[in-house]
Amino acid sequence: MTKTLQKAAFLCITGAAALYLRAVPASAATVTGENPIGGISVALDQYYEQLDFTADEVDTTELLSVEIIIPENIAIAHVDKHLNIRKEPTTDSSIVGILPKDAYCIVESVEDGWAKIESGDVSGYASTEYLYMGDEAAAIAREVGSVVALVQGTGLRVRMEPSTEAGIITHVSTGEELEVLDDMIVNKNDAVAKTWVKVQLDGETTGYVSSDYVELTYSWLKATEVKELDSSVSGLRSRMVEFAKQYVGLDYVWGGNSLTTGVDCSGFVLAIYKNFGITGLPRVSRDIAVSSRGTSISLSEAKPGDLVFYGVTSTGYIDHVAMYIGNNQVIHASGRKTGVKISSVTYRTPLKVVRFIND
């Protein structure tokens, strides 16, 4: 246990901000059952029959708590959904990135109401009218950040329980950040004697990752790069993508269908489709995936507007849906912390791609 504590004490640098960890996240339970509603991620009880953990078989230890150091030039997005980052300091300039609400950026300079900023892989300009800055930003940064597990190496398996014998939920790509839900865990019955971290996936699904393959850090949401669509993309598909991007930062709401008050994963893609006259699809993500109205295609064939499905790799059980927006990206209602966001299409392992648009 001493080595575990020592490892937790060494935290990485997030973006341009050097900081230390001071938080013990609250725990959250995985939703189980056989009758999911909306796009909620659900794990079937049968997945857990192979495992029978008791309190005597699992130990937990708190993450170390030390002072958070907030850089003086941090700013936080002061918007309801998201803030556009532009190539030049003018509203006529092209959009190069999207900064979600409560996301952070580092301010390099300010002039005439525009801040030159950097967030994640995106650099550009944002109106200072929509940024918390200075002491106010520092105070808010302490409230909206969270402890994350930054995936290292060649990627990471997320398991159903803290054991190398447990089923694999999905594979997460290098560089992805998973929200940490619980203290570090030691499973006494695991022959490999690894330590684990409980993390949040999409929707309500939780899983466990080995602490050997992640770095624990304190992090904020970051900007997403906006990439132009290929000129060959049809007008309908292009309009669907532009319409969907308006809702980056929209709240995640379990069972939600509203592009005003909140959506879950299937509620979001169905609302986008409805806006373009595509209706009558099932409400649950796994039912949409097998709808007779769709055509299964390979990921390499995906076009903007096609739907990408994710789930439990070891069983093929689908629990999440996103819309492909081109350039190897998807847009989806991910979870309560991030709401609607843009991710790499392979941020976790895609299980199926379905086309409902005939053009």
C-alpha positions in Angstrom: 0.0 0.0 0.0 2.9 2.3 0.6 3.9 2.2 -3.1 0.4 3.0 -4.1 0.4 6.1 -1.9 3.7 7.2 -3.3 2.6 6.8 -6.8 -0.5 8.8 -6.2 1.6 11.7 -4.9 3.3 12.3 -8.3 0.9 14.1 -10.5 1.3 15.2 -14.1 1.1 18.6 -15.7 -2.2 19.3 -17.4 -2.0 21.5 -20.5 0.0 24.5 -19.6 -1.0 24.5 -16.0 1.4 22.9 -13.4 -0.8 21.9 -10.5 -1.2 19.4 -7.7 -4.1 17.2 -6.6 -6.5 18.1 -3.8 -9.6 16.2 -4.0 -11.1 12.8 -3.0 -13.9 12.3 -5.6 -17.3 11.0 -4.4 -18.2 7.5 -5.4 -20.9 6.7 -7.9 -22.7 3.4 -8.5 -23.0 1.6 -11.9 -26.6 1.4 -13.1 -27.6 -2.2 -13.6 -30.7 -3.9 -14.9 -32.3 -5.3 -18.1 -34.6 -2.5 -19.1 -32.6 0.7 -19.9 -34.4 3.9 -20.8 -33.1 6.5 -23.2 -29.4 6.3 -24.1 -28.4 5.4 -20.6 -25.4 3.0 -20.3 -26.5 -0.1 -18.5 -24.6 -3.2 -17.5 -26.6 -6.5 -17.4 -26.5 -8.4 -14.1 -25.1 -11.5 -15.9 -21.9 -9.6 -16.6 -21.1 -9.7 -12.9 -22.1 -13.3 -12.1 -18.5 -14.4 -12.7 -17.4 -12.1 -9.8 -18.3 -12.3 -6.1 -16.4 -9.7 -4.2 -16.9 -9.1 -0.5 -15.7 -6.3 1.8 -12.9 -8.5 3.1 -11.5 -9.0 -0.4 -11.2 -5.4 -1.4 -9.3 -2.5 0.3 -9.5 1.2 -0.6 -7.1 4.0 0.2 -7.6 7.7 -0.3 -5.9 9.7 -3.0 -3.4 12.1 -1.4 -4.7 15.6 -0.8 -2.3 18.6 -1.4 -2.7 22.2 -2.5 -4.0 23.0 -6.0 -1.8 25.6 -7.7 -3.8 27.7 -10.2 -1.8 29.6 -12.9 -2.3 33.3 -12.8 -3.3 33.4 -16.5 -6.0 30.8 -16.4 -9.5 31.7 -17.8 -12.8 29.8 -17.6 -15.5 29.8 -20.3 -18.4 31.9 -19.0 -21.2 30.6 -21.3 -24.3 28.4 -21.2 -23.1 25.9 -23.8 -19.8 26.8 -25.5 -17.6 29.6 -26.7 -16.2 29.8 -30.3 -12.5 30.2 -30.7 -11.6 32.2 -33.8 -8.6 32.3 -36.0 -8.3 36.1 -35.7 -9.7 38.6 -33.2 -13.0 39.3 -35.0 -16.4 37.7 -35.3 -16.0 37.5 -39.0 -13.0 35.2 -38.6 -13.3 31.4 -39.1 -13.9 29.2 -36.1 -10.9 27.0 -35.2 -12.2 25.5 -31.9 -15.0 25.2 -29.4 -14.5 25.9 -25.7 -17.2 24.2 -23.7 -18.8 25.9 -20.6 -16.5 25.7 -17.6 -13.6 24.7 -19.8 -10.2 26.3 -19.2 -7.8 28.1 -21.4 -4.5 29.9 -20.8 -4.5 33.6 -21.8 -1.4 34.8 -23.6 -2.5 38.4 -24.2 -5.6 40.7 -24.2 -6.3 43.5 -26.7 -9.5 45.4 -27.6 -11.8 42.9 -25.9 -10.2 39.8 -27.4 -8.0 37.3 -25.6 -5.4 35.2 -27.4 -5.8 31.8 -25.8 -4.6 28.2 -25.8 -6.6 25.2 -24.6 -5.7 21.7 -25.3 -4.5 21.5 -29.0 -6.3 24.7 -30.0 -4.9 28.2 -30.2 -6.9 31.3 -31.3 -8.9 34.2 -30.0 -12.0 34.5 -27.8 -14.1 37.4 -26.7 -13.2 38.4 -23.1 -17.0 39.1 -22.6 -17.4 35.3 -22.3 -14.4 34.5 -20.1 -13.9 34.5 -16.4 -10.5 35.9 -15.8 -8.1 36.9 -13.0 -9.1 36.1 -9.4 -12.6 35.2 -10.4 -11.3 32.6 -12.9 -9.0 31.1 -10.2 -11.8 30.8 -7.8 -14.1 29.1 -10.3 -11.3 26.8 -11.5 -11.2 25.3 -8.0 -14.9 24.4 -8.3 -15.1 23.0 -11.8 -12.0 20.9 -12.1 -11.9 17.2 -11.3 -9.5 14.3 -10.7 -8.9 12.3 -13.9 -7.0 9.3 -15.0 -4.9 10.2 -18.0 -4.5 7.1 -20.3 -0.9 6.2 -21.0 1.0 3.9 -23.3 -0.8 2.3 -26.2 -4.3 2.5 -24.6 -6.1 1.0 -21.7 -8.7 -1.7 -21.0 -11.6 -0.7 -18.7 -12.9 -3.7 -16.7 -16.2 -4.4 -15.0 -14.6 -5.0 -11.6 -11.1 -4.4 -10.1 -9.6 -7.6 -11.3 -7.6 -8.9 -14.3 -10.1 -11.7 -14.4 -13.1 -9.3 -14.9 -14.8 -8.8 -18.2 -13.6 -5.9 -20.4 -16.0 -3.1 -21.0 -14.0 -1.2 -23.6 -10.5 -0.1 -24.8 -9.8 3.6 -24.3 -7.3 5.4 -26.5 -4.0 7.0 -25.3 -4.4 10.5 -24.1 -8.1 10.2 -23.1 -9.1 11.5 -19.7 -11.4 9.4 -17.5 -13.2 11.0 -14.6 -12.1 9.4 -11.3 -15.1 8.4 -9.1 -13.5 6.5 -6.2 -10.3 6.1 -4.2 -7.6 3.7 -5.3 -8.6 0.1 -4.8 -6.6 -3.0 -4.0 -8.3 -6.4 -4.8 -6.8 -9.0 -2.6 -8.0 -11.8 -4.8 -6.4 -10.5 -7.9 -3.4 -12.7 -8.6 -1.5 -9.9 -10.3 -2.1 -7.7 -7.2 -2.7 -4.5 -9.2 -4.2 -1.4 -7.8 -7.2 0.1 -9.5 -9.1 3.3 -10.0 -12.9 3.5 -10.5 -13.7 5.7 -13.5 -16.7 7.1 -15.3 -17.4 6.2 -18.9 -20.3 7.4 -21.1 -23.7 7.9 -19.5 -24.0 6.1 -16.2 -21.5 3.3 -16.9 -18.6 3.0 -14.6 -15.5 0.7 -14.7 -12.1 0.1 -13.3 -8.6 0.8 -14.7 -5.3 -0.4 -13.5 -3.3 2.4 -11.9 -0.2 1.1 -13.7 -1.4 2.6 -17.0 -2.8 6.0 -16.0 -1.5 9.2 -14.5 -3.7 10.8 -11.9 -4.1 14.5 -12.3 -6.4 17.5 -11.6 -7.9 18.6 -14.9 -10.4 20.9 -16.6 -12.4 20.5 -19.8 -10.5 21.7 -22.8 -11.2 23.1 -26.2 -12.0 20.9 -29.2 -10.5 21.6 -32.6 -13.1 22.4 -35.4 -12.1 20.7 -38.6 -13.6 21.6 -42.0 -15.6 19.0 -43.9 -14.5 17.6 -47.2 -16.1 19.4 -50.1 -17.6 16.1 -51.3 -19.9 15.8 -48.2 -23.5 16.2 -49.2 -25.4 19.4 -48.3 -27.7 17.4 -45.9 -24.9 15.8 -44.0 -23.0 19.1 -43.8 -26.0 20.9 -42.4 -26.5 18.1 -39.8 -23.0 18.5 -38.6 -23.2 22.3 -38.3 -26.5 22.0 -36.5 -25.2 19.4 -34.0 -22.1 21.4 -33.2 -24.3 24.2 -31.9 -25.1 22.0 -28.9 -21.6 21.3 -27.6 -21.8 21.8 -23.9 -25.6 21.1 -23.6 -26.4 19.3 -20.4 -26.5 15.5 -20.2 -29.9 14.5 -18.7 -30.9 10.9 -18.1 -33.8 10.1 -20.5 -33.6 13.7 -21.9 -34.9 14.6 -25.4 -34.7 18.4 -25.4 -32.0 20.4 -27.2 -32.9 23.2 -24.7 -32.9 21.5 -21.3 -30.8 18.4 -21.9 -30.4 15.1 -23.6 -28.9 11.6 -23.2 -26.9 9.9 -25.9 -29.8 8.5 -28.0 -32.0 11.5 -27.2 -29.3 13.7 -28.7 -28.9 11.9 -32.0 -32.6 11.4 -32.4 -33.2 15.1 -31.8 -30.7 16.0 -34.5 -32.2 13.5 -36.9 -35.7 14.8 -36.2 -34.7 18.3 -37.1 -33.8 16.9 -40.6 -37.0 14.9 -41.0 -35.6 11.5 -40.0 -38.1 10.1 -37.4 -39.6 6.9 -36.2 -36.4 5.3 -34.8 -36.3 3.4 -31.5 -35.5 5.3 -28.4 -32.8 3.1 -26.9 -29.3 3.1 -28.4 -29.0 -0.7 -28.8 -32.4 -0.9 -30.5 -31.4 1.9 -32.9 -28.3 -0.1 -33.8 -30.4 -3.1 -35.0 -33.3 -1.2 -36.6 -34.3 -2.6 -39.9 -34.3 1.0 -41.3 -30.5 1.2 -41.0 -27.6 -0.3 -43.0 -24.5 -1.6 -41.2 -21.3 -0.3 -42.7 -17.6 -0.4 -41.7 -16.0 2.5 -39.8 -13.9 3.3 -42.9 -17.1 3.9 -44.9 -18.6 6.3 -42.3 -19.8 9.7 -43.5 -20.9 12.7 -41.5 -24.4 12.0 -40.1 -23.9 8.2 -39.7 -24.3 6.7 -36.3 -21.4 5.1 -34.3 -22.3 2.7 -31.5 -20.2 1.7 -28.5 -20.5 -0.7 -25.6 -19.1 -3.7 -23.8 -16.3 -5.2 -26.0 -16.3 -8.6 -24.4 -20.0 -9.2 -25.1 -21.0 -6.8 -27.9 -23.7 -5.2 -25.6 -24.3 -1.7 -27.0 -24.8 1.1 -24.4 -23.9 4.3 -26.2 -24.4 6.1 -29.5 -22.7 9.1 -31.2 -23.0 10.8 -34.6 -20.0 10.8 -36.9 -19.1 14.4 -38.0 -16.1 13.6 -40.3 -12.4 13.9 -39.8 -12.4 10.9 -37.5 -14.6 12.7 -34.9 -18.0 12.1 -33.3 -20.4 14.3 -31.4 -22.3 12.8 -28.5 -24.0 13.4 -25.2 -21.2 11.8 -23.1 -22.1 12.3 -19.4 -23.1 14.6 -16.6 -19.7 16.3 -16.4 -19.1 17.1 -20.0 -22.6 17.0 -21.6 -22.5 17.1 -25.4 -18.9 16.9 -26.6 -16.8 16.1 -29.6 -14.4 13.2 -29.4 -12.2 11.0 -31.6 -14.3 8.3 -33.2 -11.9 5.8 -31.5 -11.9 7.4 -28.1 -13.2 4.0 -27.1 -13.7 0.9 -29.2 -16.6 1.3 -31.8 -18.8 -1.8 -32.0 -21.0 -0.9 -34.9 -21.6 1.9 -37.5 -25.1 2.3 -39.1 -26.3 4.5 -41.9 -29.8 5.9 -42.0 -29.3 8.6 -44.6 -29.7 7.5 -48.2 -27.8 9.8 -50.5 
